[in-house]
Amino acid sequence: MALPTSSVWLRLSRSLSTIRTANRPCQITCLRGLHSSARQLQDAEKDQNEPGQSENHLADQPAQVPWYLRPDVSPKVTSPLKTVTMPELPENSQEDLKKVVEFLAMRLGIEDLKVFDLRDDKDDNVNEGAKDIANFMVIGTGKSTKHLQKAATELNYFVKHKLHELPATEGIISSGEISRFQRRLRRKGKGGPQYAKLDYGASANSWVMTDCKSNGIYVHMLTKERRETLNLELLWSKDKSKYGRHETAKETDDIFSGLRYYHTTATNASRGTFSNLIRLYSIQAESTQDTEFRPDLITRSNYTKRYRELKEGHLANPNKVPIVNIQNHFDAMQFNGLPLTVDDVYDYIDLICQSREFHLGLQRESDVYNKRYHYAVYILNRYSPVLSKPEDIKKLLPLLAVSGSQFDNDHFLTLEKLPKLSDEELLKMGEEVFKYSPVVHKLYQLSLSLTGKHLDSQRFQAEMDLLCLTIFVNRKNWVYAKKVIDNSLKREDLNILKAALRLLAVKGDISICYKFLDSYYPLLSLYKGFNIAEESRYVRIMLDRCDPDGTLHEEIREALL
């Protein structure tokens, strides 16, 4: 006898529970009836699974087949996730983008998905500055703040295990953190004004952003209200005409989330910590020329032109155009979606090195290069320029080395100053010592790690060697000066020996000059670019210093005749 399947037993479980309370004869009779019904149900399932049987065959037997086995009566459960419309993906996009978008739509229930391609297209329709940040921006709407928190967590798990990347997410706040923020808010808001009791930053975030770390894919998930307020589509779309600006009915401090009461209290306001924050799409700065600056015209050429005007005004009169105006200008560029490039940061650091206002009140030599170097690092951390190529780092390294030294001092000895100085002036400058930041050592080691076999890399390292050699010789740090010379000789760059001859002749002591003539001068004499007649002045100074009696280095003295 064939036994009923497990599915049939599940359907009869409730009926069996009622039979257990009856007497045995009735129980046996009911069991026989239920067993007969089970056999009928099993035969019906077998007929349904046989090939050639249609759904109408079951529909034609209403008396024999239960309602839940009839397709025309049994309801079909459908999920709203299966009806989500997938957005159109850009051409030549990676497979990872498709996987992420499908996961957001089909598994997480993110609605109204839009994908923005920030790469350069064939029509030169470029969203200026956006391509330096990412390749694709995905924007979607969540159902609630809790939905966003859960979706962000699931997306992190998906990226980590399916794309094999470690994502970075901003905006996830645990329930414990929210409770702690709310308690702090109630405690601070008791004696504060009404606006200090707002819940910005003390509730679940309505905007979560995830950097997938794969092919430049960024995902923004927002609530419907927050998405309409921020209007991120206007920021990342190439065709700005499709998305107009939304004028909010009243001003909110959404952009200052977490700063609410802190930056409005009298104690903290007096510190000036937040006094330089710029409102979005606006800037208030003093004009230095007749040309009018339009902050609403968000183009790189417009803001670059304004920076040049501020730079000229600051170098001419720092009191009229203080350096804080230039920092405010760069902050406005960042807020308006124009990230600073390596060239912008280079010009900014170069301006700091020339600024009289920046060096005002600095008396000790160590204070000068320490303040300049730390401010240069502050600029890099604040604006985070994209250093995607080794050439970008190579451009910044020499400037950072100069900012960490006293290269701009009038008495600092350089190769350009040597031909213009008399012998007496050379003797005076040879006695002075100029300190530098220890970070210059790390910058030199970093430059060595970037040097490859290409011609451009060799040229960059040769320039870096000359710069570091000049800094080390002015400090009279002969250990690192020797390292620079030896590393150059390993690359068969004998041009460094000409520079070392000139600098050591002025700054070197007796032992250094003797070692150079004994170890390095024979190699220098074999160099095709070396002409002893042109370098005779420095060779004589070095010979007089290490051998005033003229008893040594006879071959060199004969070559001078």
HELIX and SHEET records of a PDB file:
HELIX    1   1 SER A    6  ARG A   11  1                                   6    
HELIX    2   2 SER A   13  ILE A   19  1                                   7    
HELIX    3   3 ARG A   24  ASN A   49  1                                  26    
HELIX    4   4 GLU A   55  ALA A   59  1                                   5    
HELIX    5   5 TRP A   67  LEU A   69  5                                   3    
HELIX    6   6 PRO A   80  THR A   83  5                                   4    
HELIX    7   7 GLU A   95  GLU A  102  1                                   8    
HELIX    8   8 PHE A  103  ARG A  107  3                                   5    
HELIX    9   9 ALA A  130  ASP A  132  5                                   3    
HELIX   10  10 THR A  145  LYS A  162  1                                  18    
HELIX   11  11 SER A  175  GLY A  189  1                                  15    
HELIX   12  12 GLN A  194  LYS A  197  5                                   4    
HELIX   13  13 LYS A  224  LEU A  230  1                                   7    
HELIX   14  14 LEU A  232  TRP A  236  1                                   5    
HELIX   15  15 LYS A  240  LYS A  242  5                                   3    
HELIX   16  16 ASP A  254  PHE A  256  5                                   3    
HELIX   17  17 TYR A  262  THR A  264  5                                   3    
HELIX   18  18 ALA A  266  ALA A  269  1                                   4    
HELIX   19  19 ARG A  300  ALA A  316  1                                  17    
HELIX   20  20 ILE A  323  PHE A  335  1                                  13    
HELIX   21  21 VAL A  342  GLN A  354  1                                  13    
HELIX   22  22 GLU A  365  TYR A  383  1                                  19    
HELIX   23  23 PRO A  390  SER A  403  1                                  14    
HELIX   24  24 LEU A  418  LYS A  420  5                                   3    
HELIX   25  25 ASP A  423  GLU A  431  1                                   9    
HELIX   26  26 VAL A  439  LEU A  450  1                                  12    
HELIX   27  27 LEU A  455  ARG A  475  1                                  21    
HELIX   28  28 TRP A  478  LYS A  490  1                                  13    
HELIX   29  29 ASN A  495  LYS A  507  1                                  13    
HELIX   30  30 ILE A  510  LYS A  515  1                                   6    
HELIX   31  31 PHE A  516  TYR A  520  3                                   5    
HELIX   32  32 TYR A  521  SER A  525  1                                   5    
HELIX   33  33 SER A  536  CYS A  546  1                                  11    
HELIX   34  34 GLU A  554  LEU A  560  1                                   7    
SHEET    1   A 5 GLU A 111  ASP A 117  0                                        
SHEET    2   A 5 PHE A 136  GLY A 142 -1                                        
SHEET    3   A 5 ILE A 217  THR A 223  1                                        
SHEET    4   A 5 TRP A 207  ASP A 211 -1                                        
SHEET    5   A 5 ALA A 168  GLU A 170 -1                                        
END                                                                             
